[in-house]
Amino acid sequence: MRSQSGKTITIIILVVILVTSIAGYSYYQARNLIKGPQLVIHNPPDGTTLDNPLVKISGSARNIAYISLNNRQIFVDNEGNFNEELLLAPGYNIWKVEAKDKFGRVVSKRIELVLRKN
């Protein structure tokens, strides 16, 4: 009798470990889908005042299917980095970077820059 209950407990423990392992692995593989699109602007910092009208906007994007800068599609490299050069108008400028994933989730960042008039 004692041997039978010991086997049952061992089987239950093994099943729990197996189910927990499968659930953990599934979450690990799906973590990027769960997080959604991610967007980071590296340069220039928001609110920067510049003297040169030519500015390079750079950043990185993860888990995206489409990315745009002021509604114009831009492209990322294999690591998800992007670099775009823009000409600023004198005074106050607002640029919007928007990224979408394949499920339609959207994330956007605004970059506000000021170009000093010489």
MODELLER restraints for C-alpha pairs under 7 A, 6 or more apart:
rsr = mdl.restraints
at = mdl.atoms
rsr.add(forms.Gaussian(group=physical.xy_distance, feature=features.Distance(at['CA:32:A'], at['CA:63:A']), mean=6.45, stdev=0.5))
rsr.add(forms.Gaussian(group=physical.xy_distance, feature=features.Distance(at['CA:36:A'], at['CA:63:A']), mean=6.33, stdev=0.5))
rsr.add(forms.Gaussian(group=physical.xy_distance, feature=features.Distance(at['CA:36:A'], at['CA:101:A']), mean=6.72, stdev=0.5))
rsr.add(forms.Gaussian(group=physical.xy_distance, feature=features.Distance(at['CA:36:A'], at['CA:105:A']), mean=6.69, stdev=0.5))
rsr.add(forms.Gaussian(group=physical.xy_distance, feature=features.Distance(at['CA:37:A'], at['CA:62:A']), mean=5.86, stdev=0.5))
rsr.add(forms.Gaussian(group=physical.xy_distance, feature=features.Distance(at['CA:37:A'], at['CA:63:A']), mean=4.80, stdev=0.5))
rsr.add(forms.Gaussian(group=physical.xy_distance, feature=features.Distance(at['CA:37:A'], at['CA:64:A']), mean=5.36, stdev=0.5))
rsr.add(forms.Gaussian(group=physical.xy_distance, feature=features.Distance(at['CA:37:A'], at['CA:99:A']), mean=6.69, stdev=0.5))
rsr.add(forms.Gaussian(group=physical.xy_distance, feature=features.Distance(at['CA:37:A'], at['CA:100:A']), mean=6.31, stdev=0.5))
rsr.add(forms.Gaussian(group=physical.xy_distance, feature=features.Distance(at['CA:37:A'], at['CA:101:A']), mean=5.62, stdev=0.5))
rsr.add(forms.Gaussian(group=physical.xy_distance, feature=features.Distance(at['CA:37:A'], at['CA:106:A']), mean=6.84, stdev=0.5))
rsr.add(forms.Gaussian(group=physical.xy_distance, feature=features.Distance(at['CA:37:A'], at['CA:107:A']), mean=6.45, stdev=0.5))
rsr.add(forms.Gaussian(group=physical.xy_distance, feature=features.Distance(at['CA:38:A'], at['CA:61:A']), mean=5.52, stdev=0.5))
rsr.add(forms.Gaussian(group=physical.xy_distance, feature=features.Distance(at['CA:38:A'], at['CA:62:A']), mean=5.07, stdev=0.5))
rsr.add(forms.Gaussian(group=physical.xy_distance, feature=features.Distance(at['CA:38:A'], at['CA:63:A']), mean=6.51, stdev=0.5))
rsr.add(forms.Gaussian(group=physical.xy_distance, feature=features.Distance(at['CA:38:A'], at['CA:107:A']), mean=7.00, stdev=0.5))
rsr.add(forms.Gaussian(group=physical.xy_distance, feature=features.Distance(at['CA:39:A'], at['CA:60:A']), mean=5.99, stdev=0.5))
rsr.add(forms.Gaussian(group=physical.xy_distance, feature=features.Distance(at['CA:39:A'], at['CA:61:A']), mean=4.53, stdev=0.5))
rsr.add(forms.Gaussian(group=physical.xy_distance, feature=features.Distance(at['CA:39:A'], at['CA:62:A']), mean=6.64, stdev=0.5))
rsr.add(forms.Gaussian(group=physical.xy_distance, feature=features.Distance(at['CA:40:A'], at['CA:59:A']), mean=5.45, stdev=0.5))
rsr.add(forms.Gaussian(group=physical.xy_distance, feature=features.Distance(at['CA:40:A'], at['CA:60:A']), mean=5.32, stdev=0.5))
rsr.add(forms.Gaussian(group=physical.xy_distance, feature=features.Distance(at['CA:40:A'], at['CA:61:A']), mean=6.38, stdev=0.5))
rsr.add(forms.Gaussian(group=physical.xy_distance, feature=features.Distance(at['CA:41:A'], at['CA:58:A']), mean=6.13, stdev=0.5))
rsr.add(forms.Gaussian(group=physical.xy_distance, feature=features.Distance(at['CA:41:A'], at['CA:59:A']), mean=4.20, stdev=0.5))
rsr.add(forms.Gaussian(group=physical.xy_distance, feature=features.Distance(at['CA:41:A'], at['CA:60:A']), mean=6.58, stdev=0.5))
rsr.add(forms.Gaussian(group=physical.xy_distance, feature=features.Distance(at['CA:42:A'], at['CA:58:A']), mean=5.60, stdev=0.5))
rsr.add(forms.Gaussian(group=physical.xy_distance, feature=features.Distance(at['CA:42:A'], at['CA:59:A']), mean=4.68, stdev=0.5))
rsr.add(forms.Gaussian(group=physical.xy_distance, feature=features.Distance(at['CA:43:A'], at['CA:57:A']), mean=5.48, stdev=0.5))
rsr.add(forms.Gaussian(group=physical.xy_distance, feature=features.Distance(at['CA:43:A'], at['CA:58:A']), mean=5.21, stdev=0.5))
rsr.add(forms.Gaussian(group=physical.xy_distance, feature=features.Distance(at['CA:43:A'], at['CA:59:A']), mean=6.70, stdev=0.5))
rsr.add(forms.Gaussian(group=physical.xy_distance, feature=features.Distance(at['CA:44:A'], at['CA:57:A']), mean=6.11, stdev=0.5))
rsr.add(forms.Gaussian(group=physical.xy_distance, feature=features.Distance(at['CA:46:A'], at['CA:111:A']), mean=5.02, stdev=0.5))
rsr.add(forms.Gaussian(group=physical.xy_distance, feature=features.Distance(at['CA:46:A'], at['CA:112:A']), mean=5.38, stdev=0.5))
rsr.add(forms.Gaussian(group=physical.xy_distance, feature=features.Distance(at['CA:46:A'], at['CA:113:A']), mean=6.59, stdev=0.5))
rsr.add(forms.Gaussian(group=physical.xy_distance, feature=features.Distance(at['CA:47:A'], at['CA:112:A']), mean=5.13, stdev=0.5))
rsr.add(forms.Gaussian(group=physical.xy_distance, feature=features.Distance(at['CA:47:A'], at['CA:113:A']), mean=5.22, stdev=0.5))
rsr.add(forms.Gaussian(group=physical.xy_distance, feature=features.Distance(at['CA:48:A'], at['CA:113:A']), mean=5.20, stdev=0.5))
rsr.add(forms.Gaussian(group=physical.xy_distance, feature=features.Distance(at['CA:48:A'], at['CA:114:A']), mean=6.34, stdev=0.5))
rsr.add(forms.Gaussian(group=physical.xy_distance, feature=features.Distance(at['CA:49:A'], at['CA:113:A']), mean=5.95, stdev=0.5))
rsr.add(forms.Gaussian(group=physical.xy_distance, feature=features.Distance(at['CA:49:A'], at['CA:114:A']), mean=4.60, stdev=0.5))
rsr.add(forms.Gaussian(group=physical.xy_distance, feature=features.Distance(at['CA:49:A'], at['CA:115:A']), mean=5.87, stdev=0.5))
rsr.add(forms.Gaussian(group=physical.xy_distance, feature=features.Distance(at['CA:49:A'], at['CA:116:A']), mean=6.88, stdev=0.5))
rsr.add(forms.Gaussian(group=physical.xy_distance, feature=features.Distance(at['CA:50:A'], at['CA:114:A']), mean=6.09, stdev=0.5))
rsr.add(forms.Gaussian(group=physical.xy_distance, feature=features.Distance(at['CA:50:A'], at['CA:115:A']), mean=4.94, stdev=0.5))
rsr.add(forms.Gaussian(group=physical.xy_distance, feature=features.Distance(at['CA:50:A'], at['CA:116:A']), mean=6.15, stdev=0.5))
rsr.add(forms.Gaussian(group=physical.xy_distance, feature=features.Distance(at['CA:51:A'], at['CA:115:A']), mean=5.81, stdev=0.5))
rsr.add(forms.Gaussian(group=physical.xy_distance, feature=features.Distance(at['CA:51:A'], at['CA:116:A']), mean=5.38, stdev=0.5))
rsr.add(forms.Gaussian(group=physical.xy_distance, feature=features.Distance(at['CA:53:A'], at['CA:87:A']), mean=5.28, stdev=0.5))
rsr.add(forms.Gaussian(group=physical.xy_distance, feature=features.Distance(at['CA:53:A'], at['CA:88:A']), mean=4.86, stdev=0.5))
rsr.add(forms.Gaussian(group=physical.xy_distance, feature=features.Distance(at['CA:53:A'], at['CA:115:A']), mean=6.52, stdev=0.5))
rsr.add(forms.Gaussian(group=physical.xy_distance, feature=features.Distance(at['CA:54:A'], at['CA:85:A']), mean=6.75, stdev=0.5))
rsr.add(forms.Gaussian(group=physical.xy_distance, feature=features.Distance(at['CA:54:A'], at['CA:86:A']), mean=5.69, stdev=0.5))
rsr.add(forms.Gaussian(group=physical.xy_distance, feature=features.Distance(at['CA:54:A'], at['CA:87:A']), mean=4.67, stdev=0.5))
rsr.add(forms.Gaussian(group=physical.xy_distance, feature=features.Distance(at['CA:54:A'], at['CA:88:A']), mean=6.43, stdev=0.5))
rsr.add(forms.Gaussian(group=physical.xy_distance, feature=features.Distance(at['CA:55:A'], at['CA:85:A']), mean=5.62, stdev=0.5))
rsr.add(forms.Gaussian(group=physical.xy_distance, feature=features.Distance(at['CA:55:A'], at['CA:86:A']), mean=5.37, stdev=0.5))
rsr.add(forms.Gaussian(group=physical.xy_distance, feature=features.Distance(at['CA:55:A'], at['CA:87:A']), mean=6.33, stdev=0.5))
rsr.add(forms.Gaussian(group=physical.xy_distance, feature=features.Distance(at['CA:56:A'], at['CA:83:A']), mean=6.70, stdev=0.5))
rsr.add(forms.Gaussian(group=physical.xy_distance, feature=features.Distance(at['CA:56:A'], at['CA:84:A']), mean=5.59, stdev=0.5))
rsr.add(forms.Gaussian(group=physical.xy_distance, feature=features.Distance(at['CA:56:A'], at['CA:85:A']), mean=4.33, stdev=0.5))
rsr.add(forms.Gaussian(group=physical.xy_distance, feature=features.Distance(at['CA:56:A'], at['CA:86:A']), mean=6.34, stdev=0.5))
rsr.add(forms.Gaussian(group=physical.xy_distance, feature=features.Distance(at['CA:57:A'], at['CA:83:A']), mean=5.68, stdev=0.5))
rsr.add(forms.Gaussian(group=physical.xy_distance, feature=features.Distance(at['CA:57:A'], at['CA:84:A']), mean=5.17, stdev=0.5))
rsr.add(forms.Gaussian(group=physical.xy_distance, feature=features.Distance(at['CA:57:A'], at['CA:85:A']), mean=6.16, stdev=0.5))
rsr.add(forms.Gaussian(group=physical.xy_distance, feature=features.Distance(at['CA:58:A'], at['CA:82:A']), mean=5.49, stdev=0.5))
rsr.add(forms.Gaussian(group=physical.xy_distance, feature=features.Distance(at['CA:58:A'], at['CA:83:A']), mean=4.38, stdev=0.5))
rsr.add(forms.Gaussian(group=physical.xy_distance, feature=features.Distance(at['CA:58:A'], at['CA:84:A']), mean=6.41, stdev=0.5))
rsr.add(forms.Gaussian(group=physical.xy_distance, feature=features.Distance(at['CA:59:A'], at['CA:81:A']), mean=5.74, stdev=0.5))
rsr.add(forms.Gaussian(group=physical.xy_distance, feature=features.Distance(at['CA:59:A'], at['CA:82:A']), mean=5.53, stdev=0.5))
rsr.add(forms.Gaussian(group=physical.xy_distance, feature=features.Distance(at['CA:59:A'], at['CA:83:A']), mean=6.85, stdev=0.5))
rsr.add(forms.Gaussian(group=physical.xy_distance, feature=features.Distance(at['CA:60:A'], at['CA:80:A']), mean=5.39, stdev=0.5))
rsr.add(forms.Gaussian(group=physical.xy_distance, feature=features.Distance(at['CA:60:A'], at['CA:81:A']), mean=4.21, stdev=0.5))
rsr.add(forms.Gaussian(group=physical.xy_distance, feature=features.Distance(at['CA:60:A'], at['CA:82:A']), mean=5.98, stdev=0.5))
rsr.add(forms.Gaussian(group=physical.xy_distance, feature=features.Distance(at['CA:61:A'], at['CA:80:A']), mean=5.12, stdev=0.5))
rsr.add(forms.Gaussian(group=physical.xy_distance, feature=features.Distance(at['CA:61:A'], at['CA:81:A']), mean=6.34, stdev=0.5))
rsr.add(forms.Gaussian(group=physical.xy_distance, feature=features.Distance(at['CA:62:A'], at['CA:80:A']), mean=5.98, stdev=0.5))
rsr.add(forms.Gaussian(group=physical.xy_distance, feature=features.Distance(at['CA:63:A'], at['CA:101:A']), mean=6.20, stdev=0.5))
rsr.add(forms.Gaussian(group=physical.xy_distance, feature=features.Distance(at['CA:64:A'], at['CA:99:A']), mean=6.25, stdev=0.5))
rsr.add(forms.Gaussian(group=physical.xy_distance, feature=features.Distance(at['CA:64:A'], at['CA:100:A']), mean=5.48, stdev=0.5))
rsr.add(forms.Gaussian(group=physical.xy_distance, feature=features.Distance(at['CA:64:A'], at['CA:101:A']), mean=4.26, stdev=0.5))
rsr.add(forms.Gaussian(group=physical.xy_distance, feature=features.Distance(at['CA:64:A'], at['CA:102:A']), mean=6.90, stdev=0.5))
rsr.add(forms.Gaussian(group=physical.xy_distance, feature=features.Distance(at['CA:65:A'], at['CA:100:A']), mean=5.87, stdev=0.5))
rsr.add(forms.Gaussian(group=physical.xy_distance, feature=features.Distance(at['CA:65:A'], at['CA:101:A']), mean=4.77, stdev=0.5))
rsr.add(forms.Gaussian(group=physical.xy_distance, feature=features.Distance(at['CA:65:A'], at['CA:102:A']), mean=5.47, stdev=0.5))
rsr.add(forms.Gaussian(group=physical.xy_distance, feature=features.Distance(at['CA:66:A'], at['CA:99:A']), mean=5.72, stdev=0.5))
rsr.add(forms.Gaussian(group=physical.xy_distance, feature=features.Distance(at['CA:66:A'], at['CA:100:A']), mean=5.28, stdev=0.5))
rsr.add(forms.Gaussian(group=physical.xy_distance, feature=features.Distance(at['CA:66:A'], at['CA:101:A']), mean=6.68, stdev=0.5))
rsr.add(forms.Gaussian(group=physical.xy_distance, feature=features.Distance(at['CA:67:A'], at['CA:73:A']), mean=5.87, stdev=0.5))
rsr.add(forms.Gaussian(group=physical.xy_distance, feature=features.Distance(at['CA:67:A'], at['CA:74:A']), mean=5.89, stdev=0.5))
rsr.add(forms.Gaussian(group=physical.xy_distance, feature=features.Distance(at['CA:67:A'], at['CA:75:A']), mean=6.89, stdev=0.5))
rsr.add(forms.Gaussian(group=physical.xy_distance, feature=features.Distance(at['CA:67:A'], at['CA:98:A']), mean=5.64, stdev=0.5))
rsr.add(forms.Gaussian(group=physical.xy_distance, feature=features.Distance(at['CA:67:A'], at['CA:99:A']), mean=4.30, stdev=0.5))
rsr.add(forms.Gaussian(group=physical.xy_distance, feature=features.Distance(at['CA:67:A'], at['CA:100:A']), mean=6.42, stdev=0.5))
rsr.add(forms.Gaussian(group=physical.xy_distance, feature=features.Distance(at['CA:68:A'], at['CA:74:A']), mean=5.23, stdev=0.5))
rsr.add(forms.Gaussian(group=physical.xy_distance, feature=features.Distance(at['CA:68:A'], at['CA:97:A']), mean=5.68, stdev=0.5))
rsr.add(forms.Gaussian(group=physical.xy_distance, feature=features.Distance(at['CA:68:A'], at['CA:98:A']), mean=5.31, stdev=0.5))
rsr.add(forms.Gaussian(group=physical.xy_distance, feature=features.Distance(at['CA:68:A'], at['CA:99:A']), mean=6.50, stdev=0.5))
rsr.add(forms.Gaussian(group=physical.xy_distance, feature=features.Distance(at['CA:69:A'], at['CA:96:A']), mean=5.68, stdev=0.5))
rsr.add(forms.Gaussian(group=physical.xy_distance, feature=features.Distance(at['CA:69:A'], at['CA:97:A']), mean=4.52, stdev=0.5))
rsr.add(forms.Gaussian(group=physical.xy_distance, feature=features.Distance(at['CA:69:A'], at['CA:98:A']), mean=6.52, stdev=0.5))
rsr.add(forms.Gaussian(group=physical.xy_distance, feature=features.Distance(at['CA:70:A'], at['CA:95:A']), mean=6.05, stdev=0.5))
rsr.add(forms.Gaussian(group=physical.xy_distance, feature=features.Distance(at['CA:70:A'], at['CA:96:A']), mean=5.12, stdev=0.5))
rsr.add(forms.Gaussian(group=physical.xy_distance, feature=features.Distance(at['CA:70:A'], at['CA:97:A']), mean=6.37, stdev=0.5))
rsr.add(forms.Gaussian(group=physical.xy_distance, feature=features.Distance(at['CA:75:A'], at['CA:82:A']), mean=6.41, stdev=0.5))
rsr.add(forms.Gaussian(group=physical.xy_distance, feature=features.Distance(at['CA:76:A'], at['CA:82:A']), mean=4.70, stdev=0.5))
rsr.add(forms.Gaussian(group=physical.xy_distance, feature=features.Distance(at['CA:88:A'], at['CA:115:A']), mean=6.68, stdev=0.5))
rsr.add(forms.Gaussian(group=physical.xy_distance, feature=features.Distance(at['CA:89:A'], at['CA:115:A']), mean=6.89, stdev=0.5))
rsr.add(forms.Gaussian(group=physical.xy_distance, feature=features.Distance(at['CA:90:A'], at['CA:115:A']), mean=5.12, stdev=0.5))
rsr.add(forms.Gaussian(group=physical.xy_distance, feature=features.Distance(at['CA:90:A'], at['CA:116:A']), mean=6.43, stdev=0.5))
rsr.add(forms.Gaussian(group=physical.xy_distance, feature=features.Distance(at['CA:90:A'], at['CA:117:A']), mean=5.93, stdev=0.5))
rsr.add(forms.Gaussian(group=physical.xy_distance, feature=features.Distance(at['CA:91:A'], at['CA:114:A']), mean=5.31, stdev=0.5))
rsr.add(forms.Gaussian(group=physical.xy_distance, feature=features.Distance(at['CA:91:A'], at['CA:115:A']), mean=4.95, stdev=0.5))
rsr.add(forms.Gaussian(group=physical.xy_distance, feature=features.Distance(at['CA:91:A'], at['CA:116:A']), mean=6.18, stdev=0.5))
rsr.add(forms.Gaussian(group=physical.xy_distance, feature=features.Distance(at['CA:91:A'], at['CA:117:A']), mean=6.97, stdev=0.5))
rsr.add(forms.Gaussian(group=physical.xy_distance, feature=features.Distance(at['CA:92:A'], at['CA:113:A']), mean=6.05, stdev=0.5))
rsr.add(forms.Gaussian(group=physical.xy_distance, feature=features.Distance(at['CA:92:A'], at['CA:114:A']), mean=4.57, stdev=0.5))
rsr.add(forms.Gaussian(group=physical.xy_distance, feature=features.Distance(at['CA:92:A'], at['CA:115:A']), mean=6.55, stdev=0.5))
rsr.add(forms.Gaussian(group=physical.xy_distance, feature=features.Distance(at['CA:93:A'], at['CA:112:A']), mean=5.74, stdev=0.5))
rsr.add(forms.Gaussian(group=physical.xy_distance, feature=features.Distance(at['CA:93:A'], at['CA:113:A']), mean=5.14, stdev=0.5))
rsr.add(forms.Gaussian(group=physical.xy_distance, feature=features.Distance(at['CA:93:A'], at['CA:114:A']), mean=5.98, stdev=0.5))
rsr.add(forms.Gaussian(group=physical.xy_distance, feature=features.Distance(at['CA:94:A'], at['CA:110:A']), mean=6.78, stdev=0.5))
rsr.add(forms.Gaussian(group=physical.xy_distance, feature=features.Distance(at['CA:94:A'], at['CA:111:A']), mean=5.71, stdev=0.5))
rsr.add(forms.Gaussian(group=physical.xy_distance, feature=features.Distance(at['CA:94:A'], at['CA:112:A']), mean=4.58, stdev=0.5))
rsr.add(forms.Gaussian(group=physical.xy_distance, feature=features.Distance(at['CA:94:A'], at['CA:113:A']), mean=6.40, stdev=0.5))
rsr.add(forms.Gaussian(group=physical.xy_distance, feature=features.Distance(at['CA:95:A'], at['CA:110:A']), mean=5.71, stdev=0.5))
rsr.add(forms.Gaussian(group=physical.xy_distance, feature=features.Distance(at['CA:95:A'], at['CA:111:A']), mean=5.04, stdev=0.5))
rsr.add(forms.Gaussian(group=physical.xy_distance, feature=features.Distance(at['CA:95:A'], at['CA:112:A']), mean=6.43, stdev=0.5))
rsr.add(forms.Gaussian(group=physical.xy_distance, feature=features.Distance(at['CA:96:A'], at['CA:108:A']), mean=6.85, stdev=0.5))
rsr.add(forms.Gaussian(group=physical.xy_distance, feature=features.Distance(at['CA:96:A'], at['CA:109:A']), mean=5.79, stdev=0.5))
rsr.add(forms.Gaussian(group=physical.xy_distance, feature=features.Distance(at['CA:96:A'], at['CA:110:A']), mean=4.56, stdev=0.5))
rsr.add(forms.Gaussian(group=physical.xy_distance, feature=features.Distance(at['CA:96:A'], at['CA:111:A']), mean=6.25, stdev=0.5))
rsr.add(forms.Gaussian(group=physical.xy_distance, feature=features.Distance(at['CA:97:A'], at['CA:108:A']), mean=5.53, stdev=0.5))
rsr.add(forms.Gaussian(group=physical.xy_distance, feature=features.Distance(at['CA:97:A'], at['CA:109:A']), mean=5.29, stdev=0.5))
rsr.add(forms.Gaussian(group=physical.xy_distance, feature=features.Distance(at['CA:97:A'], at['CA:110:A']), mean=6.42, stdev=0.5))
rsr.add(forms.Gaussian(group=physical.xy_distance, feature=features.Distance(at['CA:98:A'], at['CA:107:A']), mean=5.84, stdev=0.5))
rsr.add(forms.Gaussian(group=physical.xy_distance, feature=features.Distance(at['CA:98:A'], at['CA:108:A']), mean=4.16, stdev=0.5))
rsr.add(forms.Gaussian(group=physical.xy_distance, feature=features.Distance(at['CA:98:A'], at['CA:109:A']), mean=6.49, stdev=0.5))
rsr.add(forms.Gaussian(group=physical.xy_distance, feature=features.Distance(at['CA:99:A'], at['CA:106:A']), mean=5.71, stdev=0.5))
rsr.add(forms.Gaussian(group=physical.xy_distance, feature=features.Distance(at['CA:99:A'], at['CA:107:A']), mean=5.44, stdev=0.5))
rsr.add(forms.Gaussian(group=physical.xy_distance, feature=features.Distance(at['CA:99:A'], at['CA:108:A']), mean=6.21, stdev=0.5))
rsr.add(forms.Gaussian(group=physical.xy_distance, feature=features.Distance(at['CA:100:A'], at['CA:106:A']), mean=4.48, stdev=0.5))
rsr.add(forms.Gaussian(group=physical.xy_distance, feature=features.Distance(at['CA:100:A'], at['CA:107:A']), mean=6.56, stdev=0.5))
